[in-house]
Amino acid sequence: MTAPAFRALYERLRSRAARAAVDGRPGALCHLTPERVAAAAAEVRLGRTVSLAAPIETMPGPDDPEPAVHRMTGPGPDDAGPDALRFATDRFAMNVHGDADSHLDALCHVLFDGGLYGGVPASTVTPEGARALSVDLLADGLVGRGVLLDVPRLRGVRWLEPGDHVTLGDLTDAEAAQGVRAGPGDLLFVRTGHRLRRTELGPWNAAEARAGLHPTAVEFLADREVAALGGDGNNDTAPGAVADVAFPVHVLAIHALGIHLMDYLSFEDLAPVCAETGRWSFLCAVAPLRLAGATGSPVNPVAVL
């Protein structure tokens, strides 16, 4: 995609988002109304819950050179004897925006053209944290109708190879094949098979090669007025489709449309259930950590079918 074509797409999407945000809710959250949240509860038929998160990695690998750190802090060797009351305690730290662990990107995550989504100044992101558009916007959670589109299933393959693009046509064709349609306020999830490939072939440097959405596919998100996008990779393809913009989907979705992204999820437990039941929509609940000023959060989305 040429730089001028990307810029034209960016401006077109940003203009659409500005017209849509009329109720004061930031970004695409304006599409997730209380009425749509209530309607999403009707998606529950089986009472079955499925996690969309991958286990957090604590060992270094080619896609995770700085893995999460989990350290036990108690009980210590000098604690009271076995008959006394003791507590097991631990400490946890992680690089939120890595290439292995499931996480959510806040709207302050992407700085482009000298600012954040909606013209918020870049100076609001400080060493002490973001003063605007942080993960605090989701303090009450992100709950709505989830829709899973399985692109490898559509193409008759087990996974998409790194560097392959999910096109707008793939998304509409997957809808038709699966008998589902994404709509306003939905939480859209797009499977590339990244997790299955990683499990079977081993991890690789996903920063350099991964499947993801083509920038033009972001028009689908705008057309359907989805509230959030989640992928089992980074959502962006690598190598990227735009020479001058390394993460065009992040720029278009977060910065232009105000859509929260979820990266490196796992759909390997959910997809078989959807295929078995013939239902590709479900109630979905996402609960980021309440960490003031954070640019993102580890996350464990849960589908309720």
C-alpha positions as CSV (number, residue, x, y, z in Angstrom):
1,M,0.0,0.0,0.0
2,T,1.5,3.4,-1.0
3,A,2.0,6.1,1.6
4,P,-0.5,8.4,-0.1
5,A,-3.2,5.7,-0.2
6,F,-2.6,5.0,3.5
7,R,-2.9,8.7,4.3
8,A,-6.2,8.9,2.4
9,L,-7.6,5.9,4.2
10,Y,-6.4,7.3,7.6
11,E,-8.1,10.7,7.0
12,R,-11.3,9.0,5.7
13,L,-11.6,6.8,8.8
14,R,-10.7,9.6,11.2
15,S,-13.5,11.7,9.7
16,R,-16.0,8.9,10.1
17,A,-15.0,8.4,13.7
18,A,-15.4,12.1,14.5
19,R,-19.0,12.0,13.2
20,A,-19.9,8.8,15.1
21,A,-18.7,9.9,18.6
22,V,-21.7,11.9,19.5
23,D,-22.6,10.7,23.1
24,G,-19.4,11.7,24.8
25,R,-18.0,8.2,25.2
26,P,-14.4,8.1,23.8
27,G,-13.7,6.3,20.5
28,A,-15.6,3.3,19.3
29,L,-17.0,2.7,22.8
30,C,-19.8,5.1,21.7
31,H,-21.2,2.1,19.7
32,L,-21.4,-0.1,22.8
33,T,-24.6,1.2,24.3
34,P,-26.3,-0.2,27.4
35,E,-29.0,-1.6,25.2
36,R,-26.5,-3.6,23.1
37,V,-24.8,-4.9,26.3
38,A,-28.1,-6.1,27.5
39,A,-28.9,-7.7,24.2
40,A,-25.6,-9.5,24.2
41,A,-26.8,-11.5,27.2
42,A,-29.2,-13.3,24.9
43,E,-26.2,-15.0,23.2
44,V,-25.8,-17.3,26.2
45,R,-27.3,-20.7,25.5
46,L,-25.0,-23.3,27.0
47,G,-23.7,-21.5,30.1
48,R,-20.2,-22.5,29.0
49,T,-17.2,-20.2,29.6
50,V,-14.1,-20.2,27.4
51,S,-10.9,-18.1,27.9
52,L,-9.5,-16.3,25.0
53,A,-6.1,-15.6,26.6
54,A,-2.9,-17.6,26.2
55,P,-1.0,-18.7,29.3
56,I,1.5,-16.0,30.4
57,E,5.0,-16.8,29.3
58,T,7.8,-16.8,32.0
59,M,10.6,-18.3,29.9
60,P,12.5,-16.3,27.2
61,G,12.0,-17.2,23.6
62,P,12.4,-15.7,20.1
63,D,9.2,-13.8,20.4
64,D,9.5,-13.0,24.1
65,P,13.1,-12.0,25.0
66,E,11.8,-10.2,28.1
67,P,9.2,-12.6,29.5
68,A,7.0,-12.0,32.5
69,V,8.6,-12.5,35.9
70,H,6.8,-14.4,38.5
71,R,8.6,-14.7,41.9
72,M,7.4,-16.3,45.1
73,T,7.9,-14.0,48.1
74,G,6.6,-16.2,50.8
75,P,6.6,-18.3,52.9
76,G,10.3,-17.9,53.5
77,P,12.6,-20.5,55.1
78,D,12.6,-18.6,58.4
79,D,8.9,-18.4,58.7
80,A,7.1,-20.0,61.7
81,G,6.8,-23.8,61.9
82,P,4.3,-25.9,60.0
83,D,1.6,-25.7,62.6
84,A,1.5,-21.8,62.4
85,L,-0.6,-19.7,60.1
86,R,1.4,-18.7,57.1
87,F,0.6,-17.2,53.7
88,A,2.0,-18.0,50.3
89,T,2.7,-14.7,48.5
90,D,4.2,-13.7,45.1
91,R,5.1,-10.8,42.8
92,F,4.4,-10.5,39.1
93,A,5.8,-8.1,36.4
94,M,5.5,-8.1,32.6
95,N,6.2,-6.2,29.5
96,V,2.6,-5.5,28.6
97,H,3.1,-4.8,24.8
98,G,5.3,-7.8,24.0
99,D,4.8,-10.4,21.2
100,A,3.7,-13.4,23.2
101,D,1.3,-12.5,26.1
102,S,-2.3,-11.6,25.7
103,H,-2.9,-7.9,26.3
104,L,-5.2,-4.9,25.6
105,D,-3.9,-1.7,24.0
106,A,-5.4,1.5,25.5
107,L,-6.2,4.5,23.2
108,C,-3.1,6.3,24.5
109,H,-0.9,3.5,23.2
110,V,-0.4,4.9,19.7
111,L,1.2,8.3,19.1
112,F,1.0,9.5,15.4
113,D,1.3,12.8,13.7
114,G,2.3,14.3,17.1
115,G,-0.7,13.3,19.0
116,L,-3.2,10.7,20.3
117,Y,-6.7,9.7,19.2
118,G,-9.1,12.6,18.9
119,G,-6.3,15.2,18.8
120,V,-5.3,14.7,22.4
121,P,-1.8,16.1,22.8
122,A,1.1,13.6,22.9
123,S,2.4,15.5,26.0
124,T,-0.4,13.9,28.0
125,V,1.7,10.7,28.0
126,T,4.3,11.4,30.7
127,P,6.9,9.3,32.6
128,E,4.4,9.1,35.4
129,G,1.7,7.7,33.1
130,A,-0.9,8.8,30.6
131,R,-3.2,11.6,31.7
132,A,-5.8,10.8,29.1
133,L,-7.1,7.9,27.1
134,S,-5.5,5.3,29.4
135,V,-6.8,1.9,30.3
136,D,-8.8,3.6,33.0
137,L,-11.5,4.2,30.3
138,L,-12.3,0.5,30.7
139,A,-12.4,0.5,34.5
140,D,-15.9,-1.0,34.4
141,G,-14.9,-3.6,31.9
142,L,-15.7,-4.2,28.3
143,V,-18.7,-6.4,27.9
144,G,-20.7,-7.1,24.7
145,R,-21.5,-9.4,21.9
146,G,-18.4,-11.2,20.7
147,V,-18.0,-12.4,17.1
148,L,-15.2,-14.8,16.0
149,L,-14.2,-14.9,12.3
150,D,-12.0,-17.8,11.5
151,V,-10.0,-17.0,8.4
152,P,-7.9,-20.2,8.2
153,R,-11.1,-22.2,8.3
154,L,-12.5,-20.1,5.5
155,R,-9.4,-20.8,3.4
156,G,-9.2,-24.5,4.2
157,V,-5.8,-24.2,6.0
158,R,-4.7,-24.7,9.6
159,W,-3.1,-21.3,9.9
160,L,-2.0,-18.3,7.9
161,E,1.7,-18.1,7.2
162,P,3.7,-15.2,8.6
163,G,3.5,-12.2,6.2
164,D,0.0,-13.2,4.9
165,H,-2.7,-10.5,5.0
166,V,-6.4,-10.9,6.1
167,T,-8.3,-8.8,3.6
168,L,-11.6,-7.1,3.8
169,G,-13.0,-9.8,1.5
170,D,-11.8,-12.5,3.9
171,L,-13.8,-10.9,6.7
172,T,-17.0,-10.7,4.7
173,D,-16.5,-14.1,3.2
174,A,-15.9,-15.6,6.7
175,E,-19.2,-14.0,7.8
176,A,-21.1,-15.6,5.0
177,A,-19.4,-19.0,5.5
178,Q,-20.1,-19.0,9.2
179,G,-23.6,-17.5,9.1
180,V,-22.8,-14.6,11.3
181,R,-22.6,-10.8,10.9
182,A,-20.6,-8.4,13.0
183,G,-22.6,-5.3,14.0
184,P,-22.5,-2.0,16.0
185,G,-20.9,-2.4,19.4
186,D,-19.6,-5.9,18.8
187,L,-16.2,-7.2,20.0
188,L,-14.7,-8.6,16.8
189,F,-12.1,-11.4,17.0
190,V,-10.2,-12.5,14.0
191,R,-8.4,-15.8,14.0
192,T,-5.2,-16.3,11.9
193,G,-4.0,-19.5,13.6
194,H,-1.0,-17.8,15.0
195,R,-1.3,-19.7,18.3
196,L,-1.7,-23.1,16.7
197,R,1.3,-22.5,14.5
198,R,3.3,-21.4,17.5
199,T,2.3,-24.5,19.5
200,E,3.0,-27.0,16.7
201,L,6.1,-25.4,15.1
202,G,7.6,-23.5,18.1
203,P,7.9,-19.8,18.7
204,W,9.6,-17.5,16.2
205,N,10.5,-13.8,16.0
206,A,6.9,-12.5,15.5
207,A,8.2,-9.0,15.4
208,E,9.7,-9.7,12.0
209,A,7.1,-12.1,10.5
210,R,3.4,-12.6,11.4
211,A,0.0,-12.8,9.8
212,G,-2.4,-9.9,10.3
213,L,-5.0,-7.6,8.8
214,H,-4.3,-5.6,5.7
215,P,-4.8,-1.9,6.4
216,T,-7.8,-1.8,4.0
217,A,-9.6,-4.4,6.2
218,V,-9.9,-1.7,8.8
219,E,-12.7,-0.2,6.7
220,F,-14.7,-3.3,7.7
221,L,-14.4,-2.3,11.4
222,A,-15.6,1.2,10.6
223,D,-18.5,0.0,8.4
224,R,-19.7,-2.4,11.1
225,E,-19.1,0.1,14.0
226,V,-17.4,-2.5,16.2
227,A,-16.3,-1.4,19.6
228,A,-13.1,-3.5,19.9
229,L,-10.8,-5.8,17.8
230,G,-8.9,-8.8,19.1
231,G,-6.5,-11.1,17.2
232,D,-4.3,-14.1,18.0
233,G,-1.3,-12.2,16.6
234,N,-0.5,-8.5,16.7
235,N,-3.4,-7.6,14.4
236,D,-0.8,-6.0,12.1
237,T,1.1,-8.0,9.5
238,A,4.9,-8.2,9.4
239,P,6.5,-7.2,7.2
240,G,4.1,-4.3,7.1
241,A,2.0,-3.3,4.1
242,V,3.0,0.4,4.3
243,A,6.7,1.2,4.0
244,D,6.6,4.3,6.2
245,V,4.2,3.1,8.9
246,A,5.3,0.0,10.8
247,F,1.9,-0.7,12.4
248,P,-0.7,0.6,10.0
249,V,-3.6,-1.3,11.6
250,H,-2.8,0.0,15.0
251,V,-2.7,3.5,13.6
252,L,-6.0,3.2,11.8
253,A,-7.9,1.3,14.5
254,I,-6.6,3.0,17.6
255,H,-5.5,6.5,16.4
256,A,-8.1,7.1,13.7
257,L,-11.2,5.1,14.9
258,G,-10.6,4.9,18.6
259,I,-10.9,1.2,18.7
260,H,-9.3,-0.7,21.6
261,L,-7.2,-3.6,20.4
262,M,-6.4,-6.9,22.0
263,D,-3.2,-8.6,20.8
264,Y,-1.9,-12.2,21.0
265,L,-5.1,-13.8,22.2
266,S,-5.8,-17.5,21.7
267,F,-8.9,-18.9,19.9
268,E,-7.8,-22.5,19.9
269,D,-10.3,-23.5,22.6
270,L,-13.1,-21.3,21.4
271,A,-13.1,-22.1,17.6
272,P,-13.9,-25.8,18.0
273,V,-16.8,-25.0,20.3
274,C,-18.2,-22.4,17.8
275,A,-17.8,-24.9,14.9
276,E,-19.4,-27.7,16.9
277,T,-22.4,-25.6,17.9
278,G,-22.6,-23.7,14.6
279,R,-22.7,-20.4,16.5
280,W,-19.9,-17.9,16.1
281,S,-21.3,-15.2,18.4
282,F,-21.3,-15.1,22.2
283,L,-21.4,-12.9,25.2
284,C,-17.8,-11.7,26.0
285,A,-16.4,-10.0,29.1
286,V,-13.0,-8.3,29.2
287,A,-11.7,-7.0,32.5
288,P,-8.4,-5.0,32.2
289,L,-6.5,-4.2,35.4
290,R,-7.4,-0.9,37.0
291,L,-3.9,0.7,36.8
292,A,-4.2,4.5,36.5
293,G,-2.3,6.0,33.6
294,A,-1.4,2.6,31.9
295,T,-1.1,2.3,28.2
296,G,-2.5,-1.2,28.3
297,S,-3.1,-4.3,30.5
298,P,-2.7,-8.0,30.5
299,V,-6.2,-9.4,29.8
300,N,-8.2,-12.6,29.9
301,P,-11.3,-12.2,27.7
302,V,-13.9,-14.8,28.6
303,A,-16.5,-16.0,26.1
304,V,-19.9,-17.1,27.5
305,L,-21.8,-19.4,25.1
